[in-house]
Amino acid sequence: MADYYVNREWVPIEKAGIPLDEAGFLRGDGIFESLSLENGGFFRLGDHLNRLFDGLEKIRIQSEESKEELAGVIRRSEEHNVRTDAIIRVIVTRGIYEGSPWDYSGPNSLYITHTPPPELPESPAKVVYLDETNYPLIRRHPAIKSLNYLGNMLAKMDAHDTGAFEPILYNKDGYITEGGIRNIFYVKAGVLLTPPLSLGILPGTMRDAVMEVAEREDINWEERLISIDEVGDTDEAFLTSTAVKILPVEWINWTSDYVVTSRLTDALNTFIEQEREF
């Protein structure tokens, strides 16, 4: 029997639901985290919880649970999940509104779900570059993992319509920011490049791990502005996220031999196995 955690109770999936006056449902008023359960273990659960609690603080939600208590609930999710490999989503919302939403100070809501890992495209995956000013995205620094993903979903739809797996977004100044739901890296002249967090992009857990692995592998890396006009001159490119880890990408009239990407992928997989928490 598989269960979801619905407002602090394990409920069979077929009976799980949320009230219609739930803050997350009505207004996207909440924060979420996606974790990878692989071979029965988690990678950097603490980092995910730190980002979750940072986001909650920024939107003025006080968690009912401590980080340690929430970690315990997340670990117990494996007992209620028929899979040893899954994407675990932790959602915290402002709660079930009573009265004015902006004046609500009651208990928040906590939900935990699990789904199969996503099917990944053949590598390298196709991407398309899109102007993010066409989408209602939330850009703030530091970024938060808000439930409001409307802009991201519209960009993903437009990318899908072109046959691409992921959109790569650039801002009004022509600088690359991130993928629709993933971080982006490039390799140029042997140096690993990724956009800076100051652009309002999400500080991805796998993004951080890749930079840590790059240091271990003596691969130089930089967080810097990357112009849309520069990407055609890069040597390699890949996406990162909890679900895909490292995914090489290509676009129209551009591909690569992915030498550095392959090296990083092997090193990252080893690193994840060493760091996995059971």
Secondary structure, DSSP 8 states (H G I E B T S, - for coil): --EEEESSSEEEGGG----TTBHHHHH--EEEEEEEEETTEESSHHHHHHHHHHHHHHTT---SS-HHHHHHHHHHGGGG-S-SSEEEEEEEES-B--S-GGG--S--EEEEEEE------SSSEEEEEEEGGGS-----SS---BS--HHHHHHHHHHHHTT-SEEEEE-TTSBEEEESSSEEEEEETTEEEE--GGGS----HHHHHHHHHHHHTT--EEE---BTTTGGG-SEEEEEETTTEEEEEEBTTB----HHHHHHHHHHHHHHHHH-B-
